[in-house]
């Protein structure tokens, strides 16, 4: 079998830079060599000289809304969810292509209607479209009265498709919903524990009780599915972690007790600062001569209420940002991924999230760990062979022109990601290589 050989690269293995002179070789869909020991090429080997470039594991986007984002340029709150399922399927395919093109080889779904994640995964495996590995997510399971309840004010959450959200009250209804969704092929369950984050202030109550959270976790894990939770509230984070939720989304009001609980549970967090920053930037500079601010909870809102809401959201985010040094110092597993698909943060622009964290003091090399090894580890057993460069690992690899351990803005330009390998298959190649002669 011919091999693909990468020479003279700066190699980031998912944790750190490997010694200069490291040669990485791929045979079939696995990495068969990744060290600086002598490597003998064979006839037929395809050899890439990566001088000046970086070789790293394919990246993870760990909070992926597959069907969001067909209406770029329009500040509509509907996220395209007012469109029919067939259209959303094409949006999902496009989003998957955009992700792969910037070096994302794995996505972890974070709720979608219409079985979009499951269909996208199958379509990619069948070669109907290109895209990353997909961990398909359920619809977002909510309690009655959740702010995303489609029969509540946010009518657009459920309109004209099979709904981004699925209502399930009580342990029995949650178990049934999870069994059905997992039976359809979903591999991660999403529940909404508490309200708020980014555009809405965070109330001091939760939608789901601790009993319901525990029932949901048990139902998901018993069918070998993972479970994630939209969870901005302080107490919700603690209850989610103690119940065994695998990924805690947003975690805005986390405190020291929450950090302890998350570490104890070996859970992961998607801090998702980009949406908060982009939303606040957009909202706080809104020109009210154009009318009321358009992004709320489904109903028009007076200027006074918007201003009060934004002040509360700003306070929440100041707390969130103040906790970043503590989360890092404690060694919490943090992930990249945010609510891409809004007009102000289109799919494919994943560099922006990294840039926000750099602004909040996170070094680029640490963000590369979030993007690779941490994403794989968040998948527990499913991620065991992903997210790292090492002998025997699956060959999901990305070449970056330059040094992303110093500058994450490189990811902004797809031309700076000239090669993407997924499962040993070349998905993108703007480079030249030589073939060893017989
Ligand atoms: Zn989300």
Boltz pocket constraint, residues with backbone or C-beta under 6 A from the ligand:
constraints:
  - pocket:
      binder: B
      contacts: [[A, 63], [A, 65], [A, 110], [A, 338], [A, 339]]
      max_distance: 6.0
